[in-house]
């Protein structure tokens, strides 16, 4: 153990010597306190941004409501699911959480991009003609990206594994849903479960941090 960490060590040395050089040397050896800029955990906030917005969109995909609800989803996709989740990702990266930061920032950017694309399509259908093959490949690409994140969650916890595994299925079904409405509706159910799982995980981590309560899914796993 470093003598600097010993209680009263500096006081004993100073009492034995009044040499200014010795005091300066001891001051240089002392650990410098570091005050982290991000003190809280942005994880629960990022999960809520993702989960709430996903569930809102799935209200339409499952046909629980009509597409007249879409403007409401636009607003939340831009600010809550998009901007809010992106900010959570940046804060996670600052804290040193590479996985959380990469995932939150990626899906935050996804929601902002989705909002802009859907808004432009909604307001000017002639300019943005639907290309089925392109949209199918786009959803498939996000399924592949999400599967890559899922691999990492196999060493995280059950909550994250559930979120990312069901999200892979959701994107895959959305890819097929471009061609078959029944497949798209099935994607809505899986997507709603995925979003609900993210909301549950947000409160699991929040209760763990604030109350010290461990709910199912929070225990670390190591499947790889």
Rosetta blueprint (number, residue, H / E / L):
1 X L
2 X L
3 X H
4 X H
5 X H
6 X L
7 X L
8 X L
9 X H
10 X H
11 X H
12 X H
13 X H
14 X H
15 X H
16 X H
17 X L
18 X L
19 X L
20 X H
21 X H
22 X H
23 X H
24 X H
25 X H
26 X H
27 X H
28 X H
29 X H
30 X L
31 X L
32 X L
33 X L
34 X L
35 X L
36 X L
37 X L
38 X L
39 X L
40 X L
41 X L
42 X L
43 X H
44 X H
45 X H
46 X H
47 X H
48 X H
49 X H
50 X H
51 X H
52 X H
53 X H
54 X H
55 X H
56 X H
57 X H
58 X H
59 X H
60 X H
61 X H
62 X L
63 X L
64 X L
65 X L
66 X L
67 X H
68 X H
69 X H
70 X H
71 X H
72 X H
73 X H
74 X H
75 X H
76 X H
77 X H
78 X H
79 X H
80 X H
81 X H
82 X H
83 X H
84 X H
85 X H
86 X H
87 X H
88 X H
89 X H
90 X H
91 X H
92 X H
93 X H
94 X H
95 X H
96 X L
97 X L
98 X H
99 X H
100 X H
101 X H
102 X H
103 X H
104 X H
105 X H
106 X H
107 X H
108 X H
109 X H
110 X H
111 X H
112 X H
113 X H
114 X H
115 X H
116 X H
117 X H
118 X H
119 X H
120 X H
121 X H
122 X H
123 X H
124 X L
125 X L
126 X L
127 X L
128 X L
129 X L
130 X L
131 X L
132 X H
133 X H
134 X H
135 X H
136 X H
137 X H
138 X H
139 X H
140 X H
141 X H
142 X H
143 X H
144 X H
145 X H
146 X H
147 X H
148 X H
149 X H
150 X H
151 X H
152 X H
153 X H
154 X L
155 X L
156 X L
157 X E
158 X H
159 X H
160 X H
161 X H
162 X H
163 X H
164 X H
165 X H
166 X H
167 X H
168 X H
169 X H
170 X H
171 X H
172 X H
173 X H
174 X H
175 X H
176 X H
177 X H
178 X L
179 X L
180 X L
181 X H
182 X H
183 X H
184 X H
185 X H
186 X H
187 X H
188 X H
189 X H
190 X H
191 X H
192 X H
193 X H
194 X H
195 X H
196 X H
197 X H
198 X H
199 X H
200 X H
201 X H
202 X H
203 X H
204 X H
205 X H
206 X H
207 X H
208 X H
209 X H
210 X H
211 X L
212 X L
213 X L
214 X L
215 X L
216 X L
217 X L
218 X L
219 X L
220 X E
221 X L
222 X L
223 X L
224 X L
